[in-house]
């Protein structure tokens, strides 16, 4: 069974968005899709006080594309956009 490492970049609707609360919701959505696997997140500054939430997670390659996760997260009320920025096969 092969695994892939996926990075999801989430852009909030405004700088006032509570990214800690959003992070919890995003991680729950990822767990429902990819299972309870290793997951890391970080908040990175973008511009003018706006920050992005970047979540990197591990999923089975047999699940196919991670795009459904990005589509569901992008529908969250406080999310402007969510996109898969990186997918790579895990070795080892």
Biopython code that builds the backbone (N, CA, C, O; Angstrom):
import numpy as np
from Bio.PDB.StructureBuilder import StructureBuilder

atoms = [
    (1, "UNK", "N", (0.842, -1.166, 0.000)),
    (1, "UNK", "CA", (0.000, 0.000, 0.000)),
    (1, "UNK", "C", (0.896, 1.241, 0.000)),
    (1, "UNK", "O", (1.727, 1.421, 0.890)),
    (2, "UNK", "N", (0.715, 2.080, -0.999)),
    (2, "UNK", "CA", (1.518, 3.306, -1.121)),
    (2, "UNK", "C", (0.776, 4.484, -0.497)),
    (2, "UNK", "O", (-0.453, 4.514, -0.434)),
    (3, "UNK", "N", (1.558, 5.441, -0.043)),
    (3, "UNK", "CA", (0.996, 6.650, 0.554)),
    (3, "UNK", "C", (1.473, 7.875, -0.210)),
    (3, "UNK", "O", (2.525, 7.856, -0.849)),
    (4, "UNK", "N", (0.682, 8.941, -0.133)),
    (4, "UNK", "CA", (1.079, 10.222, -0.703)),
    (4, "UNK", "C", (1.005, 11.284, 0.393)),
    (4, "UNK", "O", (0.208, 11.196, 1.327)),
    (5, "UNK", "N", (1.863, 12.286, 0.242)),
    (5, "UNK", "CA", (1.888, 13.420, 1.157)),
    (5, "UNK", "C", (1.238, 14.582, 0.428)),
    (5, "UNK", "O", (1.657, 14.946, -0.671)),
    (6, "UNK", "N", (0.220, 15.159, 1.033)),
    (6, "UNK", "CA", (-0.582, 16.203, 0.399)),
    (6, "UNK", "C", (-0.518, 17.476, 1.231)),
    (6, "UNK", "O", (-0.592, 17.424, 2.459)),
    (7, "UNK", "N", (-0.381, 18.619, 0.561)),
    (7, "UNK", "CA", (-0.455, 19.907, 1.247)),
    (7, "UNK", "C", (-1.675, 20.663, 0.740)),
    (7, "UNK", "O", (-1.855, 20.851, -0.463)),
    (8, "UNK", "N", (-2.504, 21.089, 1.679)),
    (8, "UNK", "CA", (-3.706, 21.862, 1.384)),
    (8, "UNK", "C", (-3.507, 23.272, 1.917)),
    (8, "UNK", "O", (-3.228, 23.459, 3.101)),
    (9, "UNK", "N", (-3.650, 24.263, 1.044)),
    (9, "UNK", "CA", (-3.514, 25.669, 1.439)),
    (9, "UNK", "C", (-4.910, 26.283, 1.514)),
    (9, "UNK", "O", (-5.665, 26.280, 0.542)),
    (10, "UNK", "N", (-5.228, 26.809, 2.693)),
    (10, "UNK", "CA", (-6.550, 27.385, 2.936)),
    (10, "UNK", "C", (-6.392, 28.882, 3.163)),
    (10, "UNK", "O", (-5.649, 29.312, 4.046)),
    (11, "UNK", "N", (-7.094, 29.667, 2.363)),
    (11, "UNK", "CA", (-7.094, 31.122, 2.500)),
    (11, "UNK", "C", (-8.423, 31.557, 3.129)),
    (11, "UNK", "O", (-9.490, 31.276, 2.584)),
    (12, "UNK", "N", (-8.355, 32.241, 4.274)),
    (12, "UNK", "CA", (-9.586, 32.699, 4.934)),
    (12, "UNK", "C", (-10.191, 33.897, 4.198)),
    (12, "UNK", "O", (-9.557, 34.500, 3.332)),
    (13, "UNK", "N", (-11.428, 34.223, 4.561)),
    (13, "UNK", "CA", (-12.121, 35.344, 3.925)),
    (13, "UNK", "C", (-11.605, 36.692, 4.392)),
    (13, "UNK", "O", (-11.709, 37.678, 3.663)),
    (14, "UNK", "N", (-11.041, 36.750, 5.618)),
    (14, "UNK", "CA", (-10.527, 38.024, 6.113)),
    (14, "UNK", "C", (-9.430, 37.786, 7.143)),
    (14, "UNK", "O", (-9.297, 36.680, 7.666)),
    (15, "UNK", "N", (-8.638, 38.830, 7.438)),
    (15, "UNK", "CA", (-7.598, 38.702, 8.460)),
    (15, "UNK", "C", (-8.165, 38.439, 9.861)),
    (15, "UNK", "O", (-7.446, 37.955, 10.734)),
    (16, "UNK", "N", (-9.448, 38.754, 10.082)),
    (16, "UNK", "CA", (-10.072, 38.558, 11.388)),
    (16, "UNK", "C", (-10.542, 37.121, 11.612)),
    (16, "UNK", "O", (-10.968, 36.786, 12.718)),
    (17, "UNK", "N", (-10.477, 36.277, 10.605)),
    (17, "UNK", "CA", (-10.907, 34.882, 10.737)),
    (17, "UNK", "C", (-10.068, 34.178, 11.790)),
    (17, "UNK", "O", (-8.842, 34.292, 11.790)),
    (18, "UNK", "N", (-10.718, 33.456, 12.681)),
    (18, "UNK", "CA", (-10.021, 32.698, 13.715)),
    (18, "UNK", "C", (-9.434, 31.427, 13.079)),
    (18, "UNK", "O", (-10.153, 30.457, 12.839)),
    (19, "UNK", "N", (-8.141, 31.445, 12.813)),
    (19, "UNK", "CA", (-7.505, 30.326, 12.121)),
    (19, "UNK", "C", (-7.399, 29.079, 12.995)),
    (19, "UNK", "O", (-7.344, 27.968, 12.467)),
    (20, "UNK", "N", (-7.369, 29.236, 14.309)),
    (20, "UNK", "CA", (-7.312, 28.066, 15.180)),
    (20, "UNK", "C", (-8.613, 27.268, 15.092)),
    (20, "UNK", "O", (-8.584, 26.039, 15.025)),
    (21, "UNK", "N", (-9.748, 27.961, 15.091)),
    (21, "UNK", "CA", (-11.042, 27.292, 14.928)),
    (21, "UNK", "C", (-11.160, 26.667, 13.538)),
    (21, "UNK", "O", (-11.642, 25.545, 13.387)),
    (22, "UNK", "N", (-10.718, 27.404, 12.540)),
    (22, "UNK", "CA", (-10.763, 26.899, 11.174)),
    (22, "UNK", "C", (-9.885, 25.652, 11.036)),
    (22, "UNK", "O", (-10.258, 24.697, 10.355)),
    (23, "UNK", "N", (-8.732, 25.669, 11.679)),
    (23, "UNK", "CA", (-7.815, 24.527, 11.626)),
    (23, "UNK", "C", (-8.486, 23.253, 12.141)),
    (23, "UNK", "O", (-8.317, 22.184, 11.556)),
    (24, "UNK", "N", (-9.237, 23.362, 13.219)),
    (24, "UNK", "CA", (-9.938, 22.206, 13.779)),
    (24, "UNK", "C", (-10.928, 21.641, 12.768)),
    (24, "UNK", "O", (-10.979, 20.429, 12.559)),
    (25, "UNK", "N", (-11.719, 22.516, 12.140)),
    (25, "UNK", "CA", (-12.704, 22.078, 11.154)),
    (25, "UNK", "C", (-12.037, 21.431, 9.938)),
    (25, "UNK", "O", (-12.501, 20.406, 9.437)),
    (26, "UNK", "N", (-10.946, 22.040, 9.472)),
    (26, "UNK", "CA", (-10.243, 21.510, 8.301)),
    (26, "UNK", "C", (-9.670, 20.135, 8.618)),
    (26, "UNK", "O", (-9.783, 19.217, 7.806)),
    (27, "UNK", "N", (-9.059, 19.984, 9.783)),
    (27, "UNK", "CA", (-8.488, 18.691, 10.164)),
    (27, "UNK", "C", (-9.563, 17.616, 10.298)),
    (27, "UNK", "O", (-9.324, 16.461, 9.947)),
    (28, "UNK", "N", (-10.733, 17.977, 10.796)),
    (28, "UNK", "CA", (-11.839, 17.023, 10.885)),
    (28, "UNK", "C", (-12.255, 16.559, 9.491)),
    (28, "UNK", "O", (-12.512, 15.374, 9.278)),
    (29, "UNK", "N", (-12.319, 17.487, 8.551)),
    (29, "UNK", "CA", (-12.694, 17.138, 7.173)),
    (29, "UNK", "C", (-11.647, 16.216, 6.545)),
    (29, "UNK", "O", (-11.990, 15.252, 5.861)),
    (30, "UNK", "N", (-10.381, 16.516, 6.779)),
    (30, "UNK", "CA", (-9.307, 15.675, 6.246)),
    (30, "UNK", "C", (-9.375, 14.276, 6.852)),
    (30, "UNK", "O", (-9.213, 13.285, 6.140)),
    (31, "UNK", "N", (-9.616, 14.189, 8.165)),
    (31, "UNK", "CA", (-9.716, 12.878, 8.828)),
    (31, "UNK", "C", (-10.862, 12.055, 8.256)),
    (31, "UNK", "O", (-10.738, 10.841, 8.096)),
    (32, "UNK", "N", (-11.977, 12.710, 7.949)),
    (32, "UNK", "CA", (-13.112, 11.969, 7.395)),
    (32, "UNK", "C", (-12.806, 11.441, 5.992)),
    (32, "UNK", "O", (-13.395, 10.449, 5.564)),
    (33, "UNK", "N", (-11.899, 12.091, 5.283)),
    (33, "UNK", "CA", (-11.525, 11.650, 3.930)),
    (33, "UNK", "C", (-10.344, 10.684, 3.955)),
    (33, "UNK", "O", (-10.414, 9.610, 3.356)),
    (34, "UNK", "N", (-9.276, 11.046, 4.629)),
    (34, "UNK", "CA", (-8.019, 10.298, 4.555)),
    (34, "UNK", "C", (-7.790, 9.376, 5.739)),
    (34, "UNK", "O", (-6.846, 8.585, 5.721)),
    (35, "UNK", "N", (-8.617, 9.453, 6.755)),
    (35, "UNK", "CA", (-8.411, 8.647, 7.948)),
    (35, "UNK", "C", (-7.542, 9.388, 8.955)),
    (35, "UNK", "O", (-7.073, 10.496, 8.699)),
    (36, "UNK", "N", (-7.341, 8.763, 10.089)),
    (36, "UNK", "CA", (-6.594, 9.386, 11.173)),
    (36, "UNK", "C", (-5.108, 9.090, 11.015)),
    (36, "UNK", "O", (-4.553, 8.252, 11.726)),
    (37, "UNK", "N", (-4.482, 9.771, 10.094)),
    (37, "UNK", "CA", (-3.056, 9.599, 9.813)),
    (37, "UNK", "C", (-2.292, 10.842, 10.253)),
    (37, "UNK", "O", (-2.873, 11.807, 10.751)),
    (38, "UNK", "N", (-0.991, 10.796, 10.060)),
    (38, "UNK", "CA", (-0.137, 11.919, 10.440)),
    (38, "UNK", "C", (-0.573, 13.186, 9.703)),
    (38, "UNK", "O", (-0.856, 13.170, 8.505)),
    (39, "UNK", "N", (-0.617, 14.300, 10.475)),
    (39, "UNK", "CA", (-1.054, 15.568, 9.918)),
    (39, "UNK", "C", (-0.318, 16.695, 10.638)),
    (39, "UNK", "O", (-0.185, 16.674, 11.862)),
    (40, "UNK", "N", (0.154, 17.667, 9.884)),
    (40, "UNK", "CA", (0.814, 18.841, 10.457)),
    (40, "UNK", "C", (0.214, 20.088, 9.824)),
    (40, "UNK", "O", (-0.196, 20.082, 8.663)),
    (41, "UNK", "N", (0.174, 21.149, 10.608)),
    (41, "UNK", "CA", (-0.350, 22.401, 10.058)),
    (41, "UNK", "C", (0.512, 23.564, 10.516)),
    (41, "UNK", "O", (1.163, 23.518, 11.559)),
    (42, "UNK", "N", (0.490, 24.606, 9.698)),
    (42, "UNK", "CA", (1.179, 25.837, 10.082)),
    (42, "UNK", "C", (0.456, 27.019, 9.463)),
    (42, "UNK", "O", (-0.172, 26.921, 8.409)),
    (43, "UNK", "N", (0.571, 28.131, 10.155)),
    (43, "UNK", "CA", (-0.048, 29.375, 9.701)),
    (43, "UNK", "C", (1.068, 30.258, 9.168)),
    (43, "UNK", "O", (2.061, 30.507, 9.852)),
    (44, "UNK", "N", (0.892, 30.728, 7.937)),
    (44, "UNK", "CA", (1.927, 31.543, 7.300)),
    (44, "UNK", "C", (1.370, 32.895, 6.886)),
    (44, "UNK", "O", (0.265, 32.966, 6.349)),
    (45, "UNK", "N", (2.116, 33.970, 7.127)),
    (45, "UNK", "CA", (1.669, 35.298, 6.690)),
    (45, "UNK", "C", (1.673, 35.393, 5.162)),
    (45, "UNK", "O", (2.551, 34.849, 4.491)),
    (46, "UNK", "N", (0.675, 36.093, 4.635)),
    (46, "UNK", "CA", (0.577, 36.280, 3.182)),
    (46, "UNK", "C", (0.863, 37.745, 2.853)),
    (46, "UNK", "O", (1.872, 38.057, 2.221)),
    (47, "UNK", "N", (-0.031, 38.642, 3.284)),
    (47, "UNK", "CA", (0.146, 40.087, 3.054)),
    (47, "UNK", "C", (-0.947, 40.848, 3.788)),
    (47, "UNK", "O", (-2.058, 40.348, 3.964)),
    (48, "UNK", "N", (-0.619, 42.068, 4.216)),
    (48, "UNK", "CA", (-1.584, 42.982, 4.828)),
    (48, "UNK", "C", (-2.353, 42.348, 5.987)),
    (48, "UNK", "O", (-3.548, 42.599, 6.150)),
    (49, "UNK", "N", (-1.678, 41.532, 6.789)),
    (49, "UNK", "CA", (-2.303, 40.901, 7.940)),
    (49, "UNK", "C", (-3.021, 39.601, 7.646)),
    (49, "UNK", "O", (-3.446, 38.906, 8.569)),
    (50, "UNK", "N", (-3.164, 39.262, 6.374)),
    (50, "UNK", "CA", (-3.821, 38.018, 5.996)),
    (50, "UNK", "C", (-2.850, 36.860, 6.137)),
    (50, "UNK", "O", (-1.680, 36.973, 5.773)),
    (51, "UNK", "N", (-3.341, 35.743, 6.667)),
    (51, "UNK", "CA", (-2.509, 34.559, 6.850)),
    (51, "UNK", "C", (-3.196, 33.365, 6.214)),
    (51, "UNK", "O", (-4.423, 33.319, 6.125)),
    (52, "UNK", "N", (-2.402, 32.400, 5.771)),
    (52, "UNK", "CA", (-2.957, 31.170, 5.208)),
    (52, "UNK", "C", (-2.735, 30.025, 6.192)),
    (52, "UNK", "O", (-1.797, 30.045, 6.988)),
    (53, "UNK", "N", (-3.597, 29.050, 6.123)),
    (53, "UNK", "CA", (-3.464, 27.831, 6.906)),
    (53, "UNK", "C", (-3.010, 26.741, 5.942)),
    (53, "UNK", "O", (-3.707, 26.438, 4.974)),
    (54, "UNK", "N", (-1.851, 26.155, 6.201)),
    (54, "UNK", "CA", (-1.322, 25.091, 5.354)),
    (54, "UNK", "C", (-1.308, 23.792, 6.154)),
    (54, "UNK", "O", (-0.657, 23.694, 7.195)),
    (55, "UNK", "N", (-2.037, 22.797, 5.652)),
    (55, "UNK", "CA", (-2.121, 21.510, 6.332)),
    (55, "UNK", "C", (-1.509, 20.448, 5.432)),
    (55, "UNK", "O", (-1.922, 20.273, 4.286)),
    (56, "UNK", "N", (-0.526, 19.750, 5.962)),
    (56, "UNK", "CA", (0.117, 18.652, 5.244)),
    (56, "UNK", "C", (-0.336, 17.356, 5.899)),
    (56, "UNK", "O", (-0.261, 17.205, 7.118)),
    (57, "UNK", "N", (-0.808, 16.417, 5.074)),
    (57, "UNK", "CA", (-1.316, 15.166, 5.626)),
    (57, "UNK", "C", (-0.937, 13.983, 4.745)),
    (57, "UNK", "O", (-0.576, 14.139, 3.579)),
    (58, "UNK", "N", (-1.029, 12.812, 5.333)),
    (58, "UNK", "CA", (-0.689, 11.562, 4.671)),
    (58, "UNK", "C", (-1.973, 10.831, 4.332)),
    (58, "UNK", "O", (-2.876, 10.745, 5.164)),
    (59, "UNK", "N", (-2.064, 10.301, 3.115)),
    (59, "UNK", "CA", (-3.246, 9.536, 2.730)),
    (59, "UNK", "C", (-2.843, 8.364, 1.849)),
    (59, "UNK", "O", (-1.778, 8.382, 1.231)),
    (60, "UNK", "N", (-3.680, 7.364, 1.791)),
    (60, "UNK", "CA", (-3.423, 6.216, 0.929)),
    (60, "UNK", "C", (-3.590, 6.635, -0.527)),
    (60, "UNK", "O", (-4.530, 7.346, -0.881)),
    (61, "UNK", "N", (-2.673, 6.186, -1.351)),
    (61, "UNK", "CA", (-2.721, 6.515, -2.770)),
    (61, "UNK", "C", (-3.980, 5.943, -3.431)),
    (61, "UNK", "O", (-4.490, 6.510, -4.397)),
    (62, "UNK", "N", (-4.472, 4.827, -2.911)),
    (62, "UNK", "CA", (-5.651, 4.180, -3.486)),
    (62, "UNK", "C", (-6.918, 5.029, -3.357)),
    (62, "UNK", "O", (-7.902, 4.764, -4.047)),
    (63, "UNK", "N", (-6.912, 6.041, -2.489)),
    (63, "UNK", "CA", (-8.074, 6.934, -2.336)),
    (63, "UNK", "C", (-8.275, 7.805, -3.574)),
    (63, "UNK", "O", (-9.353, 8.358, -3.788)),
    (64, "UNK", "N", (-7.218, 7.920, -4.390)),
    (64, "UNK", "CA", (-7.305, 8.744, -5.586)),
    (64, "UNK", "C", (-6.922, 10.181, -5.315)),
    (64, "UNK", "O", (-6.045, 10.461, -4.499)),
    (65, "UNK", "N", (-7.575, 11.072, -5.994)),
    (65, "UNK", "CA", (-7.256, 12.497, -5.891)),
    (65, "UNK", "C", (-7.702, 13.082, -4.555)),
    (65, "UNK", "O", (-8.764, 12.728, -4.043)),
    (66, "UNK", "N", (-6.892, 13.978, -3.990)),
    (66, "UNK", "CA", (-7.300, 14.662, -2.759)),
    (66, "UNK", "C", (-8.199, 15.872, -3.031)),
    (66, "UNK", "O", (-8.590, 16.572, -2.097)),
    (67, "UNK", "N", (-8.525, 16.119, -4.284)),
    (67, "UNK", "CA", (-9.338, 17.291, -4.642)),
    (67, "UNK", "C", (-10.681, 17.382, -3.907)),
    (67, "UNK", "O", (-11.113, 18.493, -3.599)),
    (68, "UNK", "N", (-11.368, 16.255, -3.609)),
    (68, "UNK", "CA", (-12.635, 16.380, -2.875)),
    (68, "UNK", "C", (-12.488, 17.068, -1.518)),
    (68, "UNK", "O", (-13.408, 17.755, -1.074)),
    (69, "UNK", "N", (-11.350, 16.894, -0.860)),
    (69, "UNK", "CA", (-11.122, 17.566, 0.423)),
    (69, "UNK", "C", (-11.065, 19.077, 0.207)),
    (69, "UNK", "O", (-11.705, 19.836, 0.935)),
    (70, "UNK", "N", (-10.299, 19.510, -0.793)),
    (70, "UNK", "CA", (-10.181, 20.939, -1.089)),
    (70, "UNK", "C", (-11.550, 21.530, -1.449)),
    (70, "UNK", "O", (-11.877, 22.643, -1.037)),
    (71, "UNK", "N", (-12.338, 20.789, -2.211)),
    (71, "UNK", "CA", (-13.657, 21.280, -2.606)),
    (71, "UNK", "C", (-14.571, 21.463, -1.392)),
    (71, "UNK", "O", (-15.276, 22.467, -1.291)),
    (72, "UNK", "N", (-14.561, 20.495, -0.472)),
    (72, "UNK", "CA", (-15.408, 20.610, 0.720)),
    (72, "UNK", "C", (-14.946, 21.736, 1.634)),
    (72, "UNK", "O", (-15.765, 22.491, 2.158)),
    (73, "UNK", "N", (-13.631, 21.850, 1.826)),
    (73, "UNK", "CA", (-13.104, 22.914, 2.685)),
    (73, "UNK", "C", (-13.407, 24.285, 2.087)),
    (73, "UNK", "O", (-13.696, 25.225, 2.826)),
    (74, "UNK", "N", (-13.346, 24.413, 0.773)),
    (74, "UNK", "CA", (-13.605, 25.709, 0.137)),
    (74, "UNK", "C", (-15.058, 26.152, 0.329)),
    (74, "UNK", "O", (-15.374, 27.326, 0.134)),
    (75, "UNK", "N", (-15.939, 25.230, 0.706)),
    (75, "UNK", "CA", (-17.342, 25.565, 0.955)),
    (75, "UNK", "C", (-17.587, 26.069, 2.376)),
    (75, "UNK", "O", (-18.678, 26.552, 2.678)),
    (76, "UNK", "N", (-16.583, 25.960, 3.252)),
    (76, "UNK", "CA", (-16.734, 26.459, 4.624)),
    (76, "UNK", "C", (-17.002, 27.966, 4.583)),
    (76, "UNK", "O", (-16.492, 28.669, 3.711)),
    (77, "UNK", "N", (-17.796, 28.449, 5.522)),
    (77, "UNK", "CA", (-18.220, 29.843, 5.553)),
    (77, "UNK", "C", (-17.057, 30.839, 5.609)),
    (77, "UNK", "O", (-17.102, 31.870, 4.938)),
    (78, "UNK", "N", (-16.039, 30.553, 6.383)),
    (78, "UNK", "CA", (-14.933, 31.502, 6.572)),
    (78, "UNK", "C", (-13.763, 31.280, 5.620)),
    (78, "UNK", "O", (-12.684, 31.837, 5.828)),
    (79, "UNK", "N", (-13.963, 30.470, 4.572)),
    (79, "UNK", "CA", (-12.881, 30.150, 3.633)),
    (79, "UNK", "C", (-13.121, 30.826, 2.292)),
    (79, "UNK", "O", (-14.187, 30.693, 1.692)),
    (80, "UNK", "N", (-12.110, 31.554, 1.837)),
    (80, "UNK", "CA", (-12.159, 32.179, 0.521)),
    (80, "UNK", "C", (-11.772, 31.166, -0.549)),
    (80, "UNK", "O", (-12.422, 31.075, -1.590)),
    (81, "UNK", "N", (-10.698, 30.394, -0.286)),
    (81, "UNK", "CA", (-10.269, 29.368, -1.239)),
    (81, "UNK", "C", (-9.490, 28.284, -0.508)),
    (81, "UNK", "O", (-8.909, 28.510, 0.553)),
    (82, "UNK", "N", (-9.497, 27.111, -1.106)),
    (82, "UNK", "CA", (-8.714, 25.986, -0.598)),
    (82, "UNK", "C", (-8.188, 25.246, -1.821)),
    (82, "UNK", "O", (-8.954, 24.876, -2.711)),
    (83, "UNK", "N", (-6.885, 25.035, -1.855)),
    (83, "UNK", "CA", (-6.310, 24.352, -3.009)),
    (83, "UNK", "C", (-5.202, 23.399, -2.574)),
    (83, "UNK", "O", (-4.502, 23.635, -1.590)),
    (84, "UNK", "N", (-5.068, 22.331, -3.327)),
    (84, "UNK", "CA", (-3.983, 21.377, -3.117)),
    (84, "UNK", "C", (-2.761, 21.997, -3.775)),
    (84, "UNK", "O", (-2.755, 22.240, -4.981)),
    (85, "UNK", "N", (-1.717, 22.254, -2.974)),
    (85, "UNK", "CA", (-0.526, 22.894, -3.511)),
    (85, "UNK", "C", (0.618, 21.921, -3.772)),
    (85, "UNK", "O", (1.563, 22.247, -4.490)),
    (86, "UNK", "N", (0.533, 20.713, -3.181)),
    (86, "UNK", "CA", (1.604, 19.743, -3.384)),
    (86, "UNK", "C", (1.100, 18.345, -3.112)),
    (86, "UNK", "O", (0.378, 18.110, -2.143)),
    (87, "UNK", "N", (1.487, 17.413, -3.975)),
    (87, "UNK", "CA", (1.222, 15.991, -3.783)),
    (87, "UNK", "C", (2.485, 15.258, -4.176)),
    (87, "UNK", "O", (2.999, 15.442, -5.280)),
    (88, "UNK", "N", (2.991, 14.420, -3.272)),
    (88, "UNK", "CA", (4.173, 13.633, -3.608)),
    (88, "UNK", "C", (4.065, 12.259, -2.966)),
    (88, "UNK", "O", (3.465, 12.096, -1.904)),
    (89, "UNK", "N", (4.642, 11.299, -3.614)),
    (89, "UNK", "CA", (4.595, 9.927, -3.114)),
    (89, "UNK", "C", (5.562, 9.783, -1.942)),
    (89, "UNK", "O", (6.699, 10.251, -1.992)),
    (90, "UNK", "N", (5.087, 9.130, -0.895)),
    (90, "UNK", "CA", (5.916, 8.876, 0.286)),
    (90, "UNK", "C", (6.781, 7.653, 0.033)),
    (90, "UNK", "O", (6.298, 6.632, -0.456)),
    (91, "UNK", "N", (8.036, 7.757, 0.359)),
    (91, "UNK", "CA", (8.960, 6.645, 0.178)),
    (91, "UNK", "C", (9.227, 5.992, 1.521)),
    (91, "UNK", "O", (9.212, 6.647, 2.563)),
    (92, "UNK", "N", (9.471, 4.693, 1.478)),
    (92, "UNK", "CA", (9.866, 4.000, 2.701)),
    (92, "UNK", "C", (8.889, 3.082, 3.229)),
    (92, "UNK", "O", (9.128, 2.450, 4.258)),
]
sb = StructureBuilder()
sb.init_structure("model")
sb.init_model(0)
sb.init_chain("A")
sb.init_seg("    ")
for serial, (resi, resn, name, xyz) in enumerate(atoms, 1):
    if name == "N":
        sb.init_residue(resn, " ", resi, " ")
    sb.init_atom(name, np.array(xyz, "f"), 0.0, 1.0, " ", f" {name:<3s}", serial, name[0])
structure = sb.get_structure()
